[in-house]
Amino acid sequence: MKAVIWRGLMAIGMKFHHLADPKPPSPNFKILIPSRLSAAGGQFKLVFYVPESYYTDTDEDYRYPIVVNFHGGGFTLGTGTDDARWASAVLKNVDAIFVSVEYRLAPEFPFSIGVEDGTDALIYLAAHAEELRIDPHRMALSGFSAGGNFAFTVPLMLRDLQNDTGRRSLHDIANTHPLNNYKSSSTLSLPRPALTRTSSAATSTHSILKLSDLEPTSLEVDQKIPDLTIRAIVSFYPPTDFRSTRAEKRSTNPAPEKNLPPFLTNLFDESYMPGCNVDFADPYLSPAAATDAELAAAYPQDIVLYTCEYDMLNVEGTEFGTRLASKPIEKTLHGGLIRAVPHAFDKKPNPLSFPEAANKCYNEACAQLKRVFGGRVSIEERTQLDEVEVVDRYNEEEAAAGRRLAKGKERQREEDTDGLLKGPDIYDPNFKKYLTVPKR
């Protein structure tokens, strides 16, 4: 009941959030797909935002890059339209298809169903790449908060499936395909007939969404994982390590009054991780618990990670990011710590304006996506946030400090006095303790 109430309140907040100019787009269409990984079975929606050229391009052979997104909400709240502003930035700057996964929410669907839904979504999109005009070798994942966690955990599950480790397996798709009777929302436009291979053009948004030709592919029938390539991960303020307690996480925030209230985080944790049977060191829950070899193999070379200074998740996010950039993993890390902002700073229910820092973050992340998808990007596009000096970049000194920091047990705000590291913590090996410095 609590989750239902908070979902309603969040929906109201997102309506206000979407009122600010420029207003974000509405989805173009939705597809209902079957769950094949979860023991719970069932189905869930994929929400599509597509470039204008998707309907007008006469080159039927062209395949669009795709960004698969996971919304936030503590694994308990939210919908696939929450990140419409991020979708708008991707459409404008990257010219890619944007698909938001409406994964099923806790407590009705606790861990690890959300991760399974996200992995199912990738497999489905790659299997139906031809019908949907998707290039399965130009895929990227993105997510916010809980969705940022999925952006890191879904590749781990996908890798295990590809290697047939036995941790998860695909269920038989027979008799589970739900698309033939799926109807579109009255506010959604339809895919063009050339895409869906329908017999006539749809002239009304009240028409049935003709997706009957998206029948199970041979890959799905044969229980095979389609060939796909994840080119980048974009993650905003994600939780990456549930091995630490909420109290430990809260103590890292230099502005504790900006933490999410305990009654809300308790709801999230009790909903997604109920009882005592959840292993907090499971990499599908805590990607930071994965081995270096697992992370190196599952993740693409390019990682875009943003954390928020006034956020209880900042320390673990920074630790995880610097670990990814360090030996032996050595991924290319972009993004940084955004100063003086709280968790979900870009989702404020403000109908009058959208934060400048959030807009610049989005554009900067889009520049990295455009680059990994094969587009040319200017230095100005890649460094938008430097213009307003609100972000602290990851660098080699921070990576080295992050390795030392991971060995420490205390969690409090510190800062490197020589200016090489402006992250949330710094472990001083000379004094074998954390430094304490004044707040900015």
Helices and strands as residue ranges (DSSP letters): H 2-17, E 29-34, E 43-49, H 53-56, E 64-70, H 84-94, E 97-102, H 113-127, H 129-132, E 134-144, H 146-162, G 179-181, H 193-196, H 218-221, E 230-236, H 246-250, G 256-258, H 262-272, G 287-289, H 292-298, E 302-310, H 314-325, E 332-342, G 345-347, H 356-372, H 379-382, G 384-387, E 391-393, H 396-405, E 427-428, E 433-434
